Each structure stands twice: as C-alpha cells, then as structure tokens.
Amino acid sequence: MPPQAYGVAYRLPPMGLANALAKSRVLFLLFGPWILLWLVWRHSRGVDVLNPHEFPGTWIAVLVGAIRRIPVVWSSYGPTRRFSWREVGNIRLADWLGWRVASSSIDRMFVRRLHAIHVPSILSQDQIRERYQRQAEVIPLGVDFKFYSAGSSAHVAQKYDLADRLALLCVGKLHPQENHALCLQAMPHVLAFSPEALLLVAGDGPMLGRLKEITHELGIEEHVKFVGHVASWEIRDLYRACSLHLFPAVDESWGMTPFEALCAGCPSIVSRETGAAELMAEHSIGTVCAPTPLDFANSIRDFFDAPQSFTDNAKRGSDYVAGRLTWDRYGSHVMELMRAVLEPSTSRIGSVEEVLQ
C-alpha cells in the first residue's frame, strides 16, 4: 500500500469472524456480502460519499446510499468479466458462480444508480460505456515510486540462482485473466536462443495446478520456478534482479506490475490487451505486443539481441512514473470528481491527457 493508506481508519469485522471466513471460500462468498452490508450501514451515517471498488461493494454502496441519500462514486477496474462454463476448471466453482452473478443484468440496474465512475484506462472506459452506457472519467492509478525504487538485487539473485542468465519475471494472481500460460508457452522459443533462461512466476491462485501441468508437458521444469506468494519487499528486489518483466494479461483494465518494475529500472513486455499498454506505447516506456507465445518470445529475443534500447525505455519510464503516476496526483483527481458529485454545477469528465497534465 502507498504510505497514505496507513492513515486511513479501517472498519473491519471481528477478528474471529474474519479468520473463519478466510479459511473457507464458500463461507466467505455466502456470508461476506452480508457482513460488508452490515459494516457499511453501521459506519455510513454522516459520510459525504460512498466509494466502492469491486463487487459486491458496488451493489451494497448503492443500496445504502439510496436509503441514506449518500452519493456513490465507483472506483472501477471495468465491468466484471463473464466466465464461460468451460473455464470452471481454471477457477473455483464458488468464484465462477460469484462472477456470473456479478456480471448479470442485475449489475446493470445497480450501476445505473451510481453518481459517478472513474477507471484507470481508456480500455476500461470503453468497457464501461459498452456494458452500462455510462461515461467514466479516466484517472490512472498511482505507484509508490519511493518503495519500488529502493530494492536490492543481491539477495534474490543468489536465492533463485539468477547470475549470468536471462531471468524473466511474471508477477500476479494465478488466474486465467492474467494469462501466465503464455509465458510458459513462450519458453521453448526463448530457450532456443538462450538455453540457460529462467522464468520466475511469483503469485498464487487457482491456476497453479494447471500451470505446473503445462510446465511438465513442455518439458521446461528446470527453467521455471513457481515461487508462490511473495512479500512486496521481495517483489521489488525481484524487479531489480531480473532481466525482463512479462505482463501477458488479457482483458485487463490496467496492470500495476509493469509500472512497479519501471521504478526498479526493469523493462516490461506488455500485452496490448491491457490498460497499461496505453501509456507504455504512447510514451515509449515499454514494449507492447500481441498476447501470443511467439510474439512475446520475439520481443524477448529483441531484448536479448539489443538490451540497451529496452534499458533506455525503462529509464525514461522510471522518470515518467516518478513524475506523473503519483498517488498524490491520483488522490487529487479522485477528490475533484467527488466534489463535482457533491456540487453538480462543477461536474465534468476529463480526458486522460488532462488528468496527467
């Protein structure tokens, strides 16, 4: 979390109840929304704005806001993706059912009651317009540059045996949307020109078993390490120690990890089907390509053959993040949107260029 987050007052359920729900995904999905509703109702008296993020928070905020007459501003990553029945094997059944509800026609009914919406990218702005026929303001997320630029590579380089080899890093929840399988499928192509290459996959999630199966099927076990959930301080060290960061996600409204990597001077290869790709391409601070194994492998080959241009882009990207993607800038624009909701005469929808001025 950015430093400002430590000054926030958090209203949490009793610890015993929270721990019980943490141990069971089914119990969490069955009872979690009702507990959240109770917390929001209990602590919303006298507040100026309700600011939900993900389902079911949006629905709950609209319900409470309608009764208490409190405006609701949605900090959205974009509409909830609707997973097909074929994808149940890649995510938990309870999660699949939850996403189906979250992307139903009921969701459109609740979103129509929102007072304002903001999103991190033009991609998610277009998705909001298509799904809900609503306009959303684009406010790119901030990055804690001070934290992510302070890493050290020595410890993790030794821990994961990264010396003198092409080290590739993929960070994120092991979920179909993150598309980690692409990185595995690209590895045979990469090993053809860099036989000692290593892919580190940092994160945990429902796709872990399937990803390990793909690794075995491709015969690349010696060149892939699943390191599990990693603390943020070690993630920043991995950014600094690895040669390249890979972000192959699809239908992803933003993507924090490419910008975190830039803070540490690590260049990224980014799927063009992500919101992060917009700034990466516009400002030449990263490599953007189609989310296919061959396209990613070819971009990795470009880095292998001529790393200096990637390093130059990463340096320019580091300066960009430090100056333009700050949490203070993000917070000030969110507050401006909230003030416009409270004072409709000042209401406006700004472009991403205006936000980043």
Helices and strands as residue ranges (DSSP letters): G 3-7, H 15-22, H 25-43, H 57-68, E 73-75, G 85-90, H 93-102, H 105-111, E 116-119, H 122-132, E 137-138, H 145-148, H 154-159, E 167-171, G 176-178, H 180-193, E 198-202, H 208-218, G 221-223, E 224-228, H 232-241, E 244-247, H 257-263, E 268-271, H 276-282, E 287-289, H 293-305, H 307-324, H 327-342, G 344-346, H 352-355
